[in-house]
């Protein structure tokens, strides 16, 4: 009985810690409005039904022959890229689109595979025909971006893979990964945390399915990996670098940076995006 009470205490402490850490993944409508009052312009928010699924996304109001698709990780939402949607140097060249991935925020609440996520984004891109497309994916969004280029090469002109969680043999699990996925813990955790956990436990199989497809990517690719990344194994960047045998690519290793590179090093990310023009 004593051991059981200790386990319950640890799990409740874990729940509280996770919930507190994950608050940065939420943003109210009022907070979004206030943010863009200080950092205009306010993006357009749209929802589209694609093959019985609902995909919610933000898009910049400008028009351009170049499209920039930004894919968030797990958990996440479109507003995780809110700074990029008012970046004047990017808006001078790109129309920016940032979706809520399936399972998150205002998109259809479903557990989707990497291939299914890519297929939904391909349908979204087809609504913007005759444009050159740069796709950036960070963390869990990186393999989705890569899968998009693998399965729909006609839609992707360039890739930027940031902190790419792409190597199946390097998938990292922590001591709390199991306890946080128990029915007891999931009851107390917010939906987006549970969805991220669901994706975590199917990720290795998803990445294994992609191993033979990296050679099909032929568009230019930039890979960015932080040397102090504690979320994913730092060898992920090198894995992608070695897997791209038929694509012109560059590997940028930032030894003093961590996992949140789009926030920590927007200068580097911005430069790599602009290089795809």
Kinemage of the C-alpha trace (Angstrom):
@kinemage 1
@onewidth
@group {chain A} dominant
@subgroup {mainchain}
@vectorlist {calphas} color= white
{ca unk a 1} P 0.000 0.000 0.000
{ca unk a 2} L 2.846 2.361 0.851
{ca unk a 3} L 4.481 1.789 -2.537
{ca unk a 4} L 1.138 2.469 -4.248
{ca unk a 5} L 0.762 5.789 -2.413
{ca unk a 6} L 4.299 6.766 -3.407
{ca unk a 7} L 3.511 5.925 -7.040
{ca unk a 8} L 0.305 8.016 -6.942
{ca unk a 9} L 2.222 10.928 -5.406
{ca unk a 10} L 4.905 10.742 -8.089
{ca unk a 11} L 2.352 10.577 -10.893
{ca unk a 12} L 0.361 13.512 -9.492
{ca unk a 13} L 3.579 15.493 -9.203
{ca unk a 14} L 4.411 14.556 -12.771
{ca unk a 15} L 0.969 15.672 -13.941
{ca unk a 16} L 1.374 19.023 -12.234
{ca unk a 17} L 4.831 19.500 -13.707
{ca unk a 18} L 3.785 18.544 -17.212
{ca unk a 19} L 0.711 20.725 -17.079
{ca unk a 20} L 2.760 23.691 -15.932
{ca unk a 21} L 5.419 23.180 -18.603
{ca unk a 22} L 2.819 22.782 -21.351
{ca unk a 23} L 0.989 26.053 -20.649
{ca unk a 24} L 3.166 27.704 -23.315
{ca unk a 25} L 1.358 25.562 -25.908
{ca unk a 26} L -1.954 27.326 -25.306
{ca unk a 27} L -3.036 30.798 -26.365
{ca unk a 28} L -6.486 32.332 -25.994
{ca unk a 29} L -8.220 34.279 -28.740
{ca unk a 30} L -7.884 37.422 -26.662
{ca unk a 31} L -4.139 36.826 -26.190
{ca unk a 32} L -3.732 36.322 -29.935
{ca unk a 33} L -5.629 39.536 -30.628
{ca unk a 34} L -3.506 41.479 -28.145
{ca unk a 35} L -0.287 40.028 -29.518
{ca unk a 36} L -1.043 41.109 -33.079
{ca unk a 37} L -2.186 44.538 -31.940
{ca unk a 38} L 1.401 44.980 -30.811
{ca unk a 39} L 2.913 43.029 -33.718
{ca unk a 40} L 0.767 43.580 -36.810
{ca unk a 41} L -0.442 42.393 -39.200
{ca unk a 42} L -3.043 40.008 -37.812
{ca unk a 43} L -3.081 36.818 -39.926
{ca unk a 44} L -6.220 35.403 -41.481
{ca unk a 45} L -7.652 32.342 -39.724
{ca unk a 46} L -9.345 29.755 -41.914
{ca unk a 47} L -10.881 26.310 -41.598
{ca unk a 48} L -11.272 24.014 -44.578
{ca unk a 49} L -12.863 20.569 -44.881
{ca unk a 50} L -10.635 18.139 -46.774
{ca unk a 51} L -11.832 14.570 -47.351
{ca unk a 52} L -13.977 14.527 -44.200
{ca unk a 53} L -11.305 16.125 -42.027
{ca unk a 54} L -11.202 19.695 -40.816
{ca unk a 55} L -7.938 21.587 -41.086
{ca unk a 56} L -7.563 24.923 -39.366
{ca unk a 57} L -4.758 27.249 -40.427
{ca unk a 58} L -3.443 30.781 -40.280
{ca unk a 59} L -2.207 32.586 -43.336
{ca unk a 60} L -0.602 35.936 -43.966
{ca unk a 61} L -2.721 38.451 -45.882
{ca unk a 62} L -0.124 39.238 -48.541
{ca unk a 63} L 0.117 37.601 -51.957
{ca unk a 64} L 3.303 36.132 -53.378
{ca unk a 65} L 4.426 33.590 -55.946
{ca unk a 66} L 6.378 31.922 -53.130
{ca unk a 67} L 4.612 29.972 -50.391
{ca unk a 68} L 6.093 29.121 -46.980
{ca unk a 69} L 4.415 26.252 -45.114
{ca unk a 70} L 5.390 25.969 -41.433
{ca unk a 71} L 4.677 22.674 -39.610
{ca unk a 72} L 4.655 22.544 -35.802
{ca unk a 73} L 5.836 19.748 -33.545
{ca unk a 74} L 4.130 17.788 -30.752
{ca unk a 75} L 2.322 19.353 -29.044
{ca unk a 76} L 1.790 22.585 -30.921
{ca unk a 77} L -0.527 24.901 -32.833
{ca unk a 78} L -0.289 27.548 -35.518
{ca unk a 79} L 0.490 30.296 -32.996
{ca unk a 80} L 3.756 28.561 -32.163
{ca unk a 81} L 4.998 30.383 -35.275
{ca unk a 82} L 3.277 33.679 -34.448
{ca unk a 83} L 6.537 35.656 -34.726
{ca unk a 84} L 7.127 34.378 -38.240
{ca unk a 85} L 3.690 35.512 -39.407
{ca unk a 86} L 4.667 39.160 -38.907
{ca unk a 87} L 8.323 38.882 -39.946
{ca unk a 88} L 8.685 41.648 -42.542
{ca unk a 89} L 11.734 40.083 -44.217
{ca unk a 90} L 9.799 36.859 -44.819
{ca unk a 91} L 6.551 38.597 -45.791
{ca unk a 92} L 8.450 40.569 -48.425
{ca unk a 93} L 8.963 37.305 -50.305
{ca unk a 94} L 6.541 34.652 -49.003
{ca unk a 95} L 2.879 34.091 -48.378
{ca unk a 96} L 3.003 32.168 -45.081
{ca unk a 97} L 0.671 29.325 -44.121
{ca unk a 98} L 0.698 27.693 -40.693
{ca unk a 99} L -1.785 24.872 -40.023
{ca unk a 100} L -2.894 23.253 -36.815
{ca unk a 101} L -1.838 19.680 -37.477
{ca unk a 102} L -4.499 16.980 -37.278
{ca unk a 103} L -5.152 16.256 -33.622
{ca unk a 104} L -4.316 19.741 -32.391
{ca unk a 105} L -6.043 23.009 -31.547
{ca unk a 106} L -8.941 23.620 -33.989
{ca unk a 107} L -8.193 20.896 -36.544
{ca unk a 108} L -9.948 17.515 -36.453
{ca unk a 109} L -9.228 15.692 -33.201
{ca unk a 110} L -7.720 12.458 -34.474
{ca unk a 111} L -4.513 10.482 -34.130
{ca unk a 112} L -2.976 10.648 -37.602
{ca unk a 113} L 0.130 8.925 -38.895
{ca unk a 114} L 3.026 10.877 -40.379
{ca unk a 115} L 1.804 9.868 -43.853
{ca unk a 116} L -1.759 10.975 -43.066
{ca unk a 117} L -0.503 14.295 -41.719
{ca unk a 118} L 1.470 14.806 -44.934
{ca unk a 119} L -1.563 13.885 -47.049
{ca unk a 120} L -3.728 16.483 -45.281
{ca unk a 121} L -1.097 19.165 -45.874
{ca unk a 122} L -0.807 18.151 -49.525
{ca unk a 123} L -4.534 18.792 -49.898
{ca unk a 124} L -4.078 22.196 -48.292
{ca unk a 125} L -1.193 23.097 -50.607
{ca unk a 126} L -3.274 22.216 -53.655
{ca unk a 127} L -5.522 25.123 -52.756
{ca unk a 128} L -2.596 27.390 -53.642
{ca unk a 129} L -1.613 26.209 -57.145
{ca unk a 130} L 1.167 27.549 -59.363
{ca unk a 131} L 3.344 28.685 -56.505
{ca unk a 132} L 6.846 27.716 -55.448
{ca unk a 133} L 6.641 26.050 -52.040
{ca unk a 134} L 9.163 25.989 -49.206
{ca unk a 135} L 8.222 23.656 -46.345
{ca unk a 136} L 9.704 24.000 -42.864
{ca unk a 137} L 9.064 21.401 -40.178
{ca unk a 138} L 10.438 21.436 -36.671
{ca unk a 139} L 10.821 18.526 -34.241
{ca unk a 140} L 7.928 16.087 -34.910
{ca unk a 141} L 6.933 18.345 -37.791
{ca unk a 142} L 10.235 17.639 -39.575
{ca unk a 143} L 9.430 14.026 -40.555
{ca unk a 144} L 6.005 15.224 -41.697
{ca unk a 145} L 7.686 17.823 -43.918
{ca unk a 146} L 10.039 15.142 -45.248
{ca unk a 147} L 7.151 12.737 -45.879
{ca unk a 148} L 5.364 15.499 -47.783
{ca unk a 149} L 8.387 15.774 -50.093
{ca unk a 150} L 8.623 11.985 -50.392
{ca unk a 151} L 4.976 11.377 -51.286
{ca unk a 152} L 4.162 14.613 -53.134
{ca unk a 153} L 7.424 15.814 -54.727
{ca unk a 154} L 5.498 17.956 -57.200
{ca unk a 155} L 4.277 20.137 -54.314
{ca unk a 156} L 7.582 20.786 -52.531
{ca unk a 157} L 10.398 22.884 -53.965
{ca unk a 158} L 12.583 23.135 -50.861
{ca unk a 159} L 12.740 21.779 -47.306
{ca unk a 160} L 14.048 23.191 -44.037
{ca unk a 161} L 14.180 20.554 -41.279
{ca unk a 162} L 14.738 22.010 -37.812
{ca unk a 163} L 15.684 19.811 -34.829
{ca unk a 164} L 14.434 16.868 -36.916
{ca unk a 165} L 13.079 13.932 -34.897
{ca unk a 166} L 13.637 11.552 -37.803
{ca unk a 167} L 15.894 8.643 -36.748
{ca unk a 168} L 13.890 5.643 -35.500
{ca unk a 169} L 16.823 4.122 -33.606
{ca unk a 170} L 17.460 7.412 -31.787
{ca unk a 171} L 13.924 8.005 -30.480
{ca unk a 172} L 14.250 9.213 -26.910
{ca unk a 173} L 11.982 8.146 -24.046
{ca unk a 174} L 12.126 9.461 -20.476
{ca unk a 175} L 11.293 7.928 -17.115
{ca unk a 176} L 7.928 9.725 -17.145
{ca unk a 177} L 6.939 8.640 -20.678
{ca unk a 178} L 5.180 5.506 -19.436
{ca unk a 179} L 3.477 6.930 -16.298
{ca unk a 180} L 2.199 9.990 -18.161
{ca unk a 181} L 0.482 7.701 -20.684
{ca unk a 182} L -1.504 5.696 -18.111
{ca unk a 183} L -5.305 6.159 -17.979
{ca unk a 184} L -4.984 7.733 -14.522
{ca unk a 185} L -2.518 10.402 -15.648
{ca unk a 186} L -4.270 11.027 -18.968
{ca unk a 187} L -7.510 11.829 -17.144
{ca unk a 188} L -5.879 14.903 -15.583
{ca unk a 189} L -3.747 16.062 -18.507
{ca unk a 190} L -4.998 18.400 -21.262
{ca unk a 191} L -5.975 16.900 -24.592
{ca unk a 192} L -3.004 18.251 -26.510
{ca unk a 193} L -0.548 16.655 -24.060
{ca unk a 194} L -2.259 13.281 -24.466
{ca unk a 195} L -2.238 13.666 -28.234
{ca unk a 196} L 1.512 14.338 -28.154
{ca unk a 197} L 1.932 11.214 -26.022
{ca unk a 198} L -0.121 9.178 -28.511
{ca unk a 199} L 2.147 10.361 -31.321
{ca unk a 200} L 5.239 9.629 -29.264
{ca unk a 201} L 4.350 5.964 -28.891
{ca unk a 202} L 3.744 5.381 -32.614
{ca unk a 203} L 6.650 7.504 -33.792
{ca unk a 204} L 9.318 4.799 -34.112
{ca unk a 205} L 7.133 2.683 -36.398
{ca unk a 206} L 6.302 5.767 -38.491
{ca unk a 207} L 9.983 6.626 -38.912
{ca unk a 208} L 10.890 3.034 -39.775
{ca unk a 209} L 8.398 3.162 -42.645
{ca unk a 210} L 10.234 6.193 -44.016
{ca unk a 211} L 13.734 4.728 -43.985
{ca unk a 212} L 13.625 3.511 -47.571
{ca unk a 213} L 12.054 6.739 -48.850
{ca unk a 214} L 14.738 9.307 -48.040
{ca unk a 215} L 16.459 8.596 -51.349
{ca unk a 216} L 13.329 9.789 -53.189
{ca unk a 217} L 13.788 13.370 -51.967
{ca unk a 218} L 15.497 15.439 -54.656
{ca unk a 219} L 14.636 19.023 -53.743
{ca unk a 220} L 17.153 21.202 -51.837
{ca unk a 221} L 17.155 20.546 -48.084
{ca unk a 222} L 18.594 22.453 -45.128
{ca unk a 223} L 19.001 20.628 -41.796
{ca unk a 224} L 19.498 22.470 -38.507
{ca unk a 225} L 20.476 20.686 -35.297
{ca unk a 226} L 21.352 22.086 -31.878
{ca unk a 227} L 24.231 20.568 -29.946
{ca unk a 228} L 22.490 21.002 -26.583
{ca unk a 229} L 19.161 19.532 -27.643
{ca unk a 230} L 17.749 17.543 -24.719
{ca unk a 231} L 14.405 16.756 -26.372
{ca unk a 232} L 15.799 14.662 -29.221
{ca unk a 233} L 19.120 12.891 -29.656
{ca unk a 234} L 21.585 15.356 -31.189
{ca unk a 235} L 22.598 12.711 -33.749
{ca unk a 236} L 19.271 13.154 -35.557
{ca unk a 237} L 20.668 15.949 -37.715
{ca unk a 238} L 23.556 13.777 -38.892
{ca unk a 239} L 21.121 10.920 -39.584
{ca unk a 240} L 19.089 13.073 -41.965
{ca unk a 241} L 22.278 14.425 -43.513
{ca unk a 242} L 23.430 10.879 -44.347
{ca unk a 243} L 19.974 9.723 -45.502
{ca unk a 244} L 19.617 12.413 -48.193
{ca unk a 245} L 21.661 10.631 -50.845
{ca unk a 246} L 19.948 12.220 -53.854
{ca unk a 247} L 19.084 15.714 -52.626
{ca unk a 248} L 21.336 18.780 -52.602
{ca unk a 249} L 21.541 19.620 -48.927
{ca unk a 250} L 23.391 21.441 -46.180
{ca unk a 251} L 23.744 20.543 -42.529
{ca unk a 252} L 23.959 23.373 -39.996
{ca unk a 253} L 25.083 22.286 -36.530
{ca unk a 254} L 24.698 24.849 -33.729
{ca unk a 255} L 26.735 23.495 -30.788
{ca unk a 256} L 25.514 26.017 -28.203
{ca unk a 257} L 21.804 25.826 -28.990
{ca unk a 258} L 19.038 23.498 -27.855
{ca unk a 259} L 15.824 22.153 -29.331
{ca unk a 260} L 13.750 25.326 -29.766
{ca unk a 261} L 15.791 26.644 -32.651
{ca unk a 262} L 13.016 28.599 -34.370
{ca unk a 263} L 12.865 30.685 -31.179
{ca unk a 264} L 16.522 30.578 -30.141
{ca unk a 265} L 18.009 31.261 -33.570
{ca unk a 266} L 15.434 32.973 -35.784
{ca unk a 267} L 18.346 34.652 -37.577
{ca unk a 268} L 19.673 31.313 -38.818
{ca unk a 269} L 16.221 29.964 -39.662
{ca unk a 270} L 15.265 33.132 -41.526
{ca unk a 271} L 18.455 33.021 -43.596
{ca unk a 272} L 17.887 29.382 -44.551
{ca unk a 273} L 14.295 30.113 -45.568
{ca unk a 274} L 15.357 33.069 -47.719
{ca unk a 275} L 18.015 30.918 -49.386
{ca unk a 276} L 15.213 28.809 -50.902
{ca unk a 277} L 13.988 31.691 -53.063
